[in-house]
Amino acid sequence: MTTDPVALARSLDLPGIADVHTHFLPEEVMRKVWRIFDDAGRLYGVDWPIAYRLPEAERVGLLREWGVRRFTALVYAHRPGMAHWLNTWAAEFSQANPDCLTTATFFPEPEAVEYVEAALAAGARVFKIHLQVSGFDPRDSSLKPVWGLVEDAAVPVVLHCGSGPIPGRFTGPGPVRELLRSHPRLQLVIAHAGAPEYGDFLALSEQFEGVRIDTTMVFTDFMERLAPFPAELRPRLLAATLRNDVLFGSDFPNISYDYGHALAALVRLDLDEDPEWLRRILWHAAAELFA
């Protein structure tokens, strides 16, 4: 089951699609990421073939062909000394591709304040943190001034903090809830809707004005086998959508299915008779957040 992205956007009278969860990385890093997915059967217990294992220019071209008008280059560091280099690369990538939101990241290390200040001054529009891969505690005392900078700048952070596909030392809602108690104005986009702790992260979006979720992989056949979204949460999902608290994300290119299937998975939800909820997910929520 798949949906033509261009036709869908046209049918909803949208200028295109905003995808807040796409990955572009330095080529050597992207190849290493793909090798990890090649070993997903052993690591995660499920095969994860990369559907769009293509050169960078072709991947950018596909998004544009599909009518994706805004996307991201979600970079993240898994060790010290990496984040500043990734930020420099991502800034250059967005300069070459203005339809990509300038992306940055950080890691608990002494120089984090300096390079986050530099990234914000250079126009960073979104940060990405992957707690499961990076393996650090978001409550780490060295990050308090960093979170303060991001909070004051009101720049969103796409945060992979759910315990899927496998739990990490600091995944789950607990560390994020404590982080928000210290920094309640943070603009967080919970990646993958916090799978599999969907209800807990929906609750955070209800409690904190700046917390949103993205739909990355959620509702697809692939994710419904791994971590199905509970039907009883759908009314709360609709309410969050109407607050502009739900944004479309795909995880392109690191998906094992057709890009259009991620859209079809949303369409078949049929949350409400009025397609306004779908317009908000696919465009208006991101347009508001990144205005």
N, C-alpha and C positions, 0 to 999 in steps of 0.2 A: 504494500500500500504506500503510495507516494503522491505528492502534490506538487504541481508546477509553481515555484515561488513567484514568478512574474505574474502569472494568471491570478494567483491568490491575492497578491498585493493590489492588483488592478480591481478585482472583484470587491475589495474592501475600501476602495478609493483612498489607498495609501500611496505616498511617494515612493515607497520601497519597503525594505525590511531593515530593522536595526538588530544586529546580532552582537550581543554584549560578551559572548564567550567563544572567541576564536583564538587560535594559537598560531603565532608566527614567532620563530626563534632563529638565532644564528644556525646556519645549516648543520654544523657539526653537532650542536646541541639537539636539534630536531631529529637527526639520525639516531642519536643515543636514546631519545625518548621512544622512537619507533622500535628500537631493538628491545626495549622493556616491554612494549605491547606485544611484540613477537613471542615473548615468554609469558604472556598473560595466563595461559592455561595452567602453568605451574604456580604462578604468583597469586592469581585471583580465582583459579578454578573455572575459567571460561575462556574460550578462544576470542581474540580481539583483533581480527585482521583490519589493517588501516585501509579505509576505502579510498582515500585521496592522498596516496603516497606519490606526490608529484613535485616537480620543481616549484620553487617559490612563486615565480611569475605566473605559472599556470594556475596555482591555487588562488592567487589574487584575482586573476582573470575570471575564474569560475564564480567567485562571489559576486563580482560585478555583473557577470552574465545572468546570474540569478536575481538581480535587482537588490542585492544587499548594499544599502547606501551608507551604512555606518557599521564598522566592525572594530575589533580590538586585536592587539598583539600580546596576549597574556603571557608575559615572561615571569619566571619565578626562580629563586635561588635555592639550592639544596645544600649549600655549604658557604662558609665565610669567604669573602673576597670575590664573590661572583656577581652580586646584585648591581654594583655600580657599572660594571662592564655591560650587563644586560640592559640597564637603563640607557646607556649611551647608544647601544645598538637599536633599541626600540625607538628612541627619539629620531634617529636617522631614518629608520624604516617609515615612521609616520610622516616625516618631511617628504620622503619620496612617494608616499601614498596618503594624500591628505584626507581620504575617506576613512582612514584608520585612526581611531582615537589614540593619542600619545599615551603609552602605557609605561608603568614603572613598577618596581618591586623593592623590597627591603628584607634584611636578615638581621637577627640580633648580633651586632658587632659594633665596636666603638665608633666607626666612621659613618654609621647609618644616618645619624642626624644630618651630617654634612651633605651626603649625597641625596637624601630625601629633600632637603631644602633646595638643592640645586635642581632636582627633577621638577619640583613645584615651580620654581622660578622659570624653568625652561618650558613650562606649559603642560605638565603631565595632567591628563584628564581622568585617568583611572589607574589604580594599583591592583596587583594580583598577589595574593598570598595563598600558598598551598600547604596547609598544616600537615596533611598526611604525608606528602613527599618531603617537605622541608624539615619536618620533625621537631619544630621548636614550639615553645609555649608562648602563646600570644600575650600572656600576662608577664612575661619576662621583664624584670625591672629596667633593663637597658632599653626596652622599647617604649617605655612610658612617654618620653619626650617625642618620639617618632609618631606614636598614635596621636599625641597632642597636636603636632604639626598638621597631620592629615585631617584630624577633626576640625581644626580651625579653618583649614582651607576648604572644607566641605567637598573634598574630592572622594568619589566612591572607591571602595575597595571590594573587588570580587574575591570572596573568601571561600576557599574549599575547606570546610570544617566539618562536614558530615563524615560519618564513619564508613562510607562506601568508597571504593569497592572493598577495601579491608580497613579495619580500624587502625588508627595511629595512636601514639602516646597522648596526643593532645587534641584529638578529634572529639566530636560530640558537642552538645549544646552547653555543657557546663563551663568550659573555659571562655566561650563567647559571651555567655550571660555575665560572667564576672568582668570581662573586658568592657562590656557595655555599661556596667555599673560605674566604672571609672571614667568612661568616655561616652556618655549617653547621646552625644550629638554625632557620633560616627555615622557615616553613610556606608552601610555594608550591603553588598549583594551576595546573598548566600548561594554559592554554586550548587548546581544539581538539586536545588530546593532542599538542601541539607540531607539528601538520601543517606541512609534509610530513616533518619530521625525527622521525618517530614512534619509531624505534628508539633514537635518541640520548636522547630525553627519557624513554622507558621506563627506559633505563639509569640516568638520574639518580634516578628514583624507586626504583630498586633499591639505589642507592648511599647516598642520603640519606633518613633516616627521615621528614623533614618534607615531602618532595616527593611530590605527587600529580598526577594528570592529570584533566581533565574531558573528557567525550565530545562536547562541543559541535560539532554538525554532522557529526562523524565517523560513518562507515558509512551516511549517508544517500545516496540516489541522486545528489544534487547533488555531495556531496564525493567520492563514489567516481569521478565523472568527472574531478574536479579533482586530487585527491590520494588515490588509493585506499590503504586500510590494508593493508599486506602480510599475506597469510595466514600466513606463517611466524612472525609476531609474536603470533599469537593465544594460544599457550600462555603466553607471558610476560604478555599482557594478563589472562588468567584468573588467573595467580598474583598479579598486582598487585591485581586485584579482590578476591581472597580476603584480601589484607592491608588491605582498605579504602582502597586507594590510587587508586581510580577512582570518580569522582562524575559524576552526570548533569548535563549542561548543554544548553541548547537554542539560545541566542542570540535568544530571543524578545525583541522582535517582529521583529527584523531577519533574518528567514528568508524564503525564496522558496517554501516548501512548507507543508503542513499540520503543525501541532504534533505530532499523533499519528504522523506519519511518522518523527519522530526517535525515538519509542519503538518503533515497528515495526522500525526499522533495528537496534535493540539486540536485540529479541526474535528476529529471524531469524538473529542470530549463532549462537544455540544453542551457547554455549561449553561447556556441561556439562549432564549429565542433571538435576542438582539445580539448581533455580532460585534457590538461595541467592545465587549470583553476581549475579543480577538484583536481588534484594532489596537487596543491598549497594550497588549502583550507584544505585538509585533512591531509597534512603532512608537506610540504616544508615551508610554512609560519611560522609554529611553530618551525620547525627545525632551521630556520634562527633566529627567535626571541630569542629562548632559547639555542642557540648554546653554 
